[in-house]
Amino acid sequence: MSDRERDEHSGTETTGHEWDGIKELDNPLPRWWLWIFYGSIVVAIVYWVLMPAWPGLNGYTPGVLKQSDRADLVRDLAALQAQRGQGETLLMSASLDQIEANPDLQAHALAVGQSVFGDNCATCHGAGGGGAKGYPNLRDDVWLWGGSLAEIEHTIRVGVRAAHPETRTSQMPAFGRDGMLDAGQVSDLTEYVVALSGREADVAAVGRARQLYADNCAACHTPTGVGDRTLGAPNLTDREWLYGSDRDSIRTQIHNGRNGVMPTWEGRFSPAVIKALAVYVHVNAGGGEASSVAGETATP
């Protein structure tokens, strides 16, 4: 007969443990729980026999089934590489225009381009290519360096102000920071740019800045302000502004001369992937070739 204490309320034996007047009852585990526990042990033993499980000095036990996740991964990667290789061959053998004209080839290029864009370009240009302040919108028809397929591919390949020897490059001077213009002249020039975009501006300031613009800005942005995509000079007459269209943003740009950088992707991506990315960007922008220099406006 058990000599262990029984709880006076439930009649169940205790384990002998007590804490702050609370005694631990020696209740048996539920039968269903025990069967699951024993079943888990059986499954574990079967797994040890069938699958790689036990580490050793020279590797591990391979198991009866000889299963290897590493071998599966190598095989899957080889199959994926073979599939991609076929796609790259097709892309490399076709021109950019031929890729867009062939529905099957275009679909393949778009699939590749979307994946590459999401992993490498969306951080700056946004998941949908809509851009942000300081990062160009790739979904409109305004292009700083041109929006044709060939021009987009070239920009992706060489970058902007990047390390590539053929990189696209331009420089907006820091007129205020470097002392080329004083604060009053920067403010007058701000009003002149506002007027170029068709908005109301200080007439007196615009008059004072006319010669300033001709001497310092017209060489790149042209006398009428429509820009020059061969130089990467933005159009100042439209409503598209990379760094903002309010007076403070324009004044800051004239004063500091911000110049963004886009990396060169040549050497990181294969030529076929660059083609696919160019097609993806071009198609998602509507396939147009309008640029930031289209149209003219009267000089203020």
C-alpha positions as CSV (number, residue, x, y, z in Angstrom):
1,M,0.0,0.0,0.0
2,S,1.3,3.4,-0.9
3,D,2.5,5.5,2.0
4,R,2.4,8.8,0.0
5,E,0.1,11.5,1.2
6,R,-3.3,11.9,-0.4
7,D,-4.9,15.2,-1.0
8,E,-7.9,15.5,1.3
9,H,-10.1,17.3,-1.3
10,S,-9.5,15.1,-4.4
11,G,-8.3,11.9,-2.8
12,T,-5.3,11.9,-5.3
13,E,-1.8,11.1,-4.2
14,T,0.6,14.0,-4.1
15,T,4.2,14.0,-5.3
16,G,5.4,15.4,-2.1
17,H,6.1,18.7,-3.6
18,E,4.6,21.7,-1.9
19,W,5.0,25.4,-2.4
20,D,3.3,28.2,-0.4
21,G,0.7,25.7,0.8
22,I,-0.1,24.4,-2.7
23,K,0.6,20.6,-3.1
24,E,1.4,19.0,-6.4
25,L,-1.0,16.2,-7.3
26,D,0.3,13.0,-9.0
27,N,-2.3,12.9,-11.8
28,P,-1.5,10.5,-14.6
29,L,-1.0,11.9,-18.1
30,P,-4.0,11.6,-20.5
31,R,-3.9,8.3,-22.5
32,W,-4.2,10.2,-25.8
33,W,-1.2,12.3,-25.0
34,L,0.8,9.2,-24.1
35,W,0.0,7.5,-27.4
36,I,1.0,10.6,-29.3
37,F,4.3,10.7,-27.4
38,Y,5.0,7.1,-28.0
39,G,4.1,7.5,-31.7
40,S,6.5,10.4,-32.0
41,I,9.3,8.2,-30.7
42,V,8.4,5.5,-33.3
43,V,8.3,8.1,-36.2
44,A,11.7,9.5,-35.0
45,I,13.3,6.0,-35.1
46,V,11.9,5.3,-38.6
47,Y,13.2,8.7,-39.8
48,W,16.6,8.0,-38.4
49,V,16.7,4.8,-40.5
50,L,15.3,6.2,-43.7
51,M,16.8,9.7,-43.8
52,P,20.2,11.3,-43.1
53,A,20.3,11.9,-39.4
54,W,23.4,11.0,-37.3
55,P,26.5,13.1,-37.6
56,G,29.9,11.5,-37.5
57,L,33.5,12.3,-37.9
58,N,33.5,11.7,-41.7
59,G,30.1,13.1,-42.5
60,Y,26.7,11.7,-41.5
61,T,24.6,8.6,-41.9
62,P,23.0,8.8,-45.4
63,G,19.9,6.8,-44.5
64,V,18.2,4.0,-46.5
65,L,16.6,6.4,-49.0
66,K,19.9,8.3,-49.6
67,Q,18.0,11.6,-49.6
68,S,20.2,14.7,-50.1
69,D,18.8,18.2,-50.1
70,R,22.1,19.5,-51.3
71,A,22.0,17.2,-54.3
72,D,18.4,18.2,-55.0
73,L,19.4,21.9,-54.9
74,V,22.3,21.3,-57.3
75,R,20.0,19.5,-59.7
76,D,17.3,22.1,-59.5
77,L,19.8,24.9,-60.1
78,A,21.3,23.1,-63.1
79,A,17.8,22.7,-64.6
80,L,17.0,26.4,-63.9
81,Q,20.3,27.5,-65.4
82,A,19.6,25.4,-68.5
83,Q,16.1,26.9,-68.9
84,R,17.5,30.4,-68.4
85,G,20.3,29.7,-70.8
86,Q,17.7,28.9,-73.6
87,G,15.9,32.2,-72.8
88,E,19.2,34.2,-72.8
89,T,20.1,32.7,-76.1
90,L,16.8,33.8,-77.6
91,L,17.2,37.3,-76.2
92,M,20.7,37.6,-77.4
93,S,19.8,36.5,-80.9
94,A,17.0,39.1,-81.3
95,S,17.2,42.9,-81.4
96,L,15.3,45.0,-78.8
97,D,12.6,45.8,-81.4
98,Q,12.3,42.1,-82.4
99,I,11.8,41.2,-78.7
100,E,8.9,43.6,-78.3
101,A,7.4,42.5,-81.6
102,N,7.4,38.8,-80.6
103,P,4.7,38.1,-78.0
104,D,6.4,35.0,-76.6
105,L,9.8,36.6,-76.5
106,Q,8.4,39.8,-75.0
107,A,6.6,37.8,-72.3
108,H,9.9,36.0,-71.4
109,A,11.7,39.4,-71.3
110,L,9.0,40.9,-69.1
111,A,9.2,38.0,-66.6
112,V,13.0,38.3,-66.4
113,G,12.9,42.1,-66.2
114,Q,10.3,42.2,-63.5
115,S,12.3,39.9,-61.3
116,V,15.5,41.8,-61.8
117,F,13.8,45.2,-61.4
118,G,12.2,44.1,-58.1
119,D,15.5,42.8,-56.7
120,N,17.8,45.7,-57.9
121,C,15.9,48.8,-59.0
122,A,12.7,49.0,-56.9
123,T,14.7,50.2,-53.9
124,C,15.2,53.6,-55.6
125,H,12.5,53.7,-58.3
126,G,9.7,52.1,-56.3
127,A,8.1,48.7,-56.8
128,G,6.0,49.9,-59.7
129,G,8.7,52.2,-61.1
130,G,6.8,55.4,-60.0
131,G,9.9,56.9,-58.5
132,A,10.2,59.4,-55.6
133,K,11.8,62.7,-54.8
134,G,15.3,62.4,-56.2
135,Y,14.5,59.2,-58.1
136,P,13.1,59.3,-61.6
137,N,9.6,58.1,-62.4
138,L,10.0,55.3,-65.0
139,R,6.3,55.1,-65.8
140,D,5.7,58.4,-67.5
141,D,6.9,59.7,-70.9
142,V,9.5,62.1,-69.5
143,W,13.0,60.9,-70.0
144,L,16.2,62.7,-69.0
145,W,18.4,60.7,-71.3
146,G,15.9,59.5,-73.8
147,G,13.1,56.9,-73.7
148,S,13.7,54.7,-76.7
149,L,14.5,51.1,-76.2
150,A,18.1,51.6,-77.2
151,E,18.5,54.7,-75.0
152,I,17.0,52.9,-72.0
153,E,19.3,49.9,-72.5
154,H,22.3,52.2,-72.8
155,T,21.5,54.0,-69.6
156,I,21.0,50.7,-67.7
157,R,24.3,49.4,-69.1
158,V,26.6,52.4,-68.4
159,G,24.7,54.1,-65.5
160,V,24.6,57.8,-64.7
161,R,27.7,59.4,-63.1
162,A,28.9,55.8,-62.4
163,A,32.2,54.1,-62.7
164,H,31.7,52.9,-66.2
165,P,34.0,54.6,-68.7
166,E,31.0,55.4,-71.0
167,T,28.7,56.5,-68.2
168,R,26.1,59.1,-68.9
169,T,27.3,62.3,-67.1
170,S,26.2,65.8,-66.5
171,Q,26.7,68.3,-63.8
172,M,24.4,70.8,-62.3
173,P,26.8,73.4,-60.7
174,A,26.3,74.4,-57.1
175,F,25.8,78.1,-57.9
176,G,25.2,79.3,-54.4
177,R,27.3,76.9,-52.4
178,D,30.4,77.5,-54.5
179,G,29.9,81.3,-54.6
180,M,29.2,81.7,-58.3
181,L,25.9,83.5,-57.5
182,D,24.9,85.3,-54.3
183,A,21.7,84.6,-52.4
184,G,19.7,87.4,-54.2
185,Q,20.7,86.1,-57.6
186,V,19.8,82.5,-56.6
187,S,16.3,83.8,-55.5
188,D,15.9,85.7,-58.8
189,L,16.9,82.7,-60.8
190,T,14.4,80.7,-58.8
191,E,11.6,83.0,-59.9
192,Y,12.8,82.8,-63.5
193,V,12.6,79.0,-63.4
194,V,9.1,79.2,-61.9
195,A,8.1,81.5,-64.7
196,L,9.6,79.0,-67.3
197,S,7.2,76.4,-66.0
198,G,4.2,78.6,-66.8
199,R,3.5,79.7,-63.2
200,E,3.1,83.1,-61.7
201,A,6.4,84.6,-60.7
202,D,7.8,87.9,-59.4
203,V,8.1,90.0,-62.6
204,A,10.9,92.2,-61.3
205,A,12.9,89.1,-60.3
206,V,12.3,87.4,-63.6
207,G,13.6,90.6,-65.4
208,R,16.8,90.7,-63.3
209,A,17.4,86.9,-63.8
210,R,17.0,86.9,-67.6
211,Q,20.7,87.6,-68.2
212,L,21.7,85.3,-65.3
213,Y,19.9,82.5,-67.0
214,A,21.5,83.2,-70.3
215,D,25.0,83.3,-68.9
216,N,24.7,80.3,-66.5
217,C,21.9,78.0,-67.5
218,A,21.0,78.3,-71.2
219,A,24.0,76.3,-72.4
220,C,22.5,73.2,-70.9
221,H,18.8,73.9,-70.5
222,T,18.6,75.8,-73.8
223,P,17.5,79.5,-74.0
224,T,13.8,78.4,-73.9
225,G,14.3,76.0,-71.0
226,V,13.3,72.8,-72.7
227,G,16.5,71.0,-71.8
228,D,18.8,68.8,-73.8
229,R,18.7,65.1,-73.4
230,T,22.1,64.6,-75.1
231,L,23.5,66.5,-72.0
232,G,21.1,65.1,-69.5
233,A,19.7,68.6,-68.9
234,P,16.1,68.5,-67.7
235,N,13.2,70.3,-69.2
236,L,12.3,73.3,-67.0
237,T,9.0,74.1,-68.8
238,D,7.0,71.0,-67.9
239,R,5.4,69.9,-64.6
240,E,7.9,67.1,-64.0
241,W,10.4,67.8,-61.2
242,L,12.9,65.3,-59.9
243,Y,13.6,67.2,-56.7
244,G,10.3,69.1,-56.2
245,S,8.6,72.0,-58.0
246,D,8.1,74.4,-55.0
247,R,10.3,77.4,-54.7
248,D,12.3,76.1,-51.8
249,S,13.1,72.9,-53.7
250,I,14.1,74.8,-56.8
251,R,16.2,77.3,-54.8
252,T,18.0,74.4,-53.0
253,Q,18.8,72.8,-56.4
254,I,20.2,76.0,-57.8
255,H,22.2,76.6,-54.6
256,N,23.5,73.0,-54.0
257,G,23.5,71.5,-57.5
258,R,22.4,68.0,-56.5
259,N,23.5,65.3,-58.9
260,G,22.1,61.8,-58.5
261,V,24.0,58.6,-59.3
262,M,22.7,55.5,-61.0
263,P,25.0,52.5,-60.9
264,T,26.2,50.8,-64.0
265,W,24.8,47.3,-64.4
266,E,27.2,46.1,-67.0
267,G,29.3,43.4,-65.4
268,R,26.6,42.7,-62.9
269,F,23.9,41.5,-65.4
270,S,24.5,39.6,-68.6
271,P,23.7,41.5,-71.8
272,A,20.5,39.4,-72.2
273,V,19.3,40.4,-68.7
274,I,20.0,44.1,-69.5
275,K,17.9,43.7,-72.7
276,A,15.1,42.1,-70.7
277,L,15.2,44.9,-68.1
278,A,15.2,47.6,-70.9
279,V,12.1,45.9,-72.4
280,Y,10.4,45.8,-69.0
281,V,11.0,49.5,-68.3
282,H,10.0,50.5,-71.9
283,V,6.8,48.5,-71.9
284,N,5.8,49.7,-68.4
285,A,6.3,53.3,-69.4
286,G,3.9,52.8,-72.3
287,G,6.5,52.1,-75.0
288,G,6.8,55.8,-75.9
289,E,9.8,57.7,-76.9
290,A,8.9,61.2,-75.7
291,S,11.6,62.9,-73.8
292,S,12.1,65.7,-71.4
293,V,12.9,68.0,-74.2
294,A,9.7,67.7,-76.2
295,G,7.8,70.9,-76.7
296,E,8.8,74.5,-76.3
297,T,7.6,77.5,-74.4
298,A,8.1,81.2,-74.7
299,T,11.1,82.7,-72.8
300,P,9.9,84.7,-69.8
